[in-house]
Amino acid sequence: MSEDFDAVLSAVGPRLRELRRRSGATLTALSETTGIPVSTLSRLESGNRKPGLELLLPLAKAYRVPLDELVGAPASGDPRVYPRPTVHNGMTVIPLTRKPGGLQAFKQILPAGPNDLEPDPRSHEGYHWLYVLNGRLRLVLGDQDLVLAPGEVAEFDTHLPHWFGNADSRPVEYLSILGPQGERFHVRASYRPT
């Protein structure tokens, strides 16, 4: 039992470092968000300090991940994902993956309402693939202003400034898959006539 416990604790540091790297935060910025000193954060990431709840709880909140994901708790054997939706600027974001690093999948819902928002395109590290489920999604991508209908797909490098919004007053639901820079989606399919 002690070996299992030690193995879980020793894996926390690299996991914390990866979460911080993925979020693009510096130790200083994370310290300001959590109230944890930079030196303590550094020692946690390097494995020179054992993590306690007083440190893990603010880090889980800052990274918006469940505590069991932060510490890499052993799997319960249940493969179902129990998403915890969050709301950002009126948009509901439902995580569909739980593992840090690599590709991340989300279902996103823009509520119904007037379409009077002025686009504010942003860019960041990564690559984005999206699929519209319901409604009409307005996608501003660089100088292009596009409207995607249900069943349509878009993929792009997120260094290109982009913005999403409702194309009309109805709600929009879409799936997003975000990947680290350089990672692309690979589809292997071929048509075989019968």
C-alpha positions in Angstrom: 0.0 0.0 0.0 2.8 2.4 0.9 4.5 1.8 -2.5 1.2 2.6 -4.3 0.9 5.8 -2.3 4.5 6.8 -3.0 4.0 6.1 -6.8 0.9 8.3 -6.9 2.6 11.2 -5.0 5.8 11.0 -7.2 3.6 11.3 -10.4 2.0 14.6 -9.2 4.9 16.8 -9.9 5.3 16.0 -13.6 1.5 16.2 -14.0 1.4 19.7 -12.4 4.3 20.8 -14.7 2.4 19.5 -17.8 -0.9 21.2 -16.7 1.0 24.5 -16.3 2.8 24.1 -19.6 -0.5 23.3 -21.4 -2.2 26.3 -19.8 0.7 28.6 -20.8 1.0 30.0 -17.3 4.3 30.9 -15.6 5.1 30.0 -12.0 4.7 33.6 -11.1 1.2 33.9 -12.7 0.2 30.6 -11.0 1.5 31.9 -7.7 -0.7 35.0 -8.1 -3.8 32.9 -8.9 -3.4 30.4 -6.1 -1.5 32.3 -3.4 1.1 29.5 -3.3 4.7 30.9 -3.3 6.7 30.4 -6.5 9.4 28.4 -4.6 6.7 26.0 -3.3 5.2 25.5 -6.8 8.7 24.8 -8.2 9.5 22.3 -5.5 6.1 20.6 -6.1 6.7 20.3 -9.9 10.2 18.9 -9.4 9.0 16.4 -6.8 11.1 17.9 -4.0 7.9 18.6 -2.0 5.1 16.3 -1.2 1.7 17.7 -2.2 -1.0 18.2 0.5 -4.6 19.2 0.2 -3.8 22.8 1.2 -1.7 23.0 -2.1 -3.7 20.6 -4.3 -7.1 22.2 -3.8 -6.1 25.7 -5.1 -4.2 24.1 -8.0 -7.2 22.0 -9.0 -9.3 25.1 -9.0 -6.8 27.1 -11.0 -6.5 24.3 -13.6 -10.2 23.6 -13.5 -9.7 19.8 -13.1 -11.1 17.4 -10.5 -8.7 16.6 -7.6 -8.6 12.9 -8.5 -7.4 13.9 -12.0 -4.7 16.2 -10.5 -3.2 13.5 -8.4 -3.8 10.7 -10.9 -6.1 8.6 -8.6 -6.4 5.0 -9.7 -9.2 4.3 -12.1 -12.4 3.2 -10.6 -13.0 0.7 -13.5 -15.9 2.8 -14.7 -15.1 4.1 -18.3 -17.8 6.8 -18.3 -16.8 10.4 -18.2 -18.8 12.4 -15.7 -18.4 15.9 -17.1 -18.6 19.0 -14.9 -19.9 21.8 -17.1 -18.4 25.3 -16.7 -19.8 28.6 -18.0 -17.4 31.2 -19.6 -18.9 34.4 -20.9 -22.4 32.8 -21.2 -21.0 29.7 -23.1 -21.4 26.3 -21.4 -18.3 24.1 -21.9 -18.6 20.4 -21.1 -15.3 18.5 -21.0 -15.4 15.1 -22.8 -11.9 14.1 -21.9 -10.2 14.0 -18.6 -6.5 13.3 -19.3 -4.1 16.3 -19.4 -1.9 16.6 -22.4 -2.6 15.6 -26.0 -6.0 16.1 -27.6 -8.8 17.6 -25.5 -12.5 17.3 -26.5 -15.3 19.6 -25.4 -19.0 20.1 -26.2 -19.7 23.8 -26.3 -23.2 25.5 -26.1 -23.8 29.1 -27.0 -27.2 30.2 -25.6 -30.0 31.7 -27.6 -30.0 35.4 -27.7 -29.5 38.5 -29.9 -26.5 38.4 -32.2 -25.1 41.8 -31.3 -21.6 40.8 -30.0 -18.7 42.4 -31.7 -16.1 39.7 -32.7 -12.9 39.9 -30.7 -10.6 37.4 -32.4 -7.8 35.9 -30.2 -4.9 33.5 -31.0 -3.1 31.0 -28.9 -0.9 27.9 -29.1 -2.5 24.8 -30.6 -4.7 23.4 -33.3 -8.5 23.3 -33.3 -11.1 21.1 -35.0 -14.8 21.7 -34.6 -18.1 20.1 -35.7 -21.4 21.9 -35.5 -24.2 19.7 -34.0 -27.1 22.2 -33.9 -27.7 25.8 -34.8 -25.5 28.0 -37.0 -22.0 28.9 -35.7 -20.4 32.2 -36.8 -16.6 31.7 -37.1 -14.3 34.6 -37.7 -11.0 33.2 -38.8 -8.4 35.8 -39.8 -10.1 38.0 -42.5 -12.8 35.3 -43.1 -16.3 35.6 -41.6 -17.9 32.2 -42.0 -21.2 30.6 -41.0 -21.2 26.8 -40.3 -24.4 24.8 -40.3 -25.1 21.4 -38.6 -22.8 18.7 -39.9 -20.1 21.2 -41.1 -16.5 20.9 -39.9 -13.7 23.4 -39.6 -10.0 22.9 -38.6 -7.3 25.6 -38.2 -4.1 26.5 -36.5 -5.0 28.6 -33.4 -2.2 31.1 -34.0 -4.6 32.5 -36.6 -6.9 35.0 -34.7 -10.3 33.4 -34.3 -13.7 34.0 -32.7 -17.0 32.0 -32.3 -20.5 33.3 -31.9 -24.1 32.7 -32.9 -24.9 33.3 -36.5 -28.5 34.1 -35.5 -30.6 34.3 -32.4 -30.9 30.5 -31.9 -28.5 28.5 -29.6 -25.6 26.7 -31.1 -24.0 23.4 -30.0 -20.7 22.2 -31.3 -17.9 19.8 -30.5 -14.3 21.1 -30.2 -11.1 19.1 -30.2 -8.1 21.1 -29.3 -4.5 19.8 -29.8 -1.1 21.0 -29.0 0.8 22.9 -31.7 1.9 20.7 -34.5 -0.5 17.9 -33.7 -3.0 17.3 -36.6 -6.0 15.0 -36.9 -5.6 12.0 -39.0 -8.5 10.3 -40.7 -7.9 7.0 -42.4 -10.8 6.0 -44.5 -11.2 4.6 -48.0 -14.1 4.0 -50.2 -14.6 0.4 -51.2 -17.3 0.0 -53.9 -19.5 -3.0 -53.4 
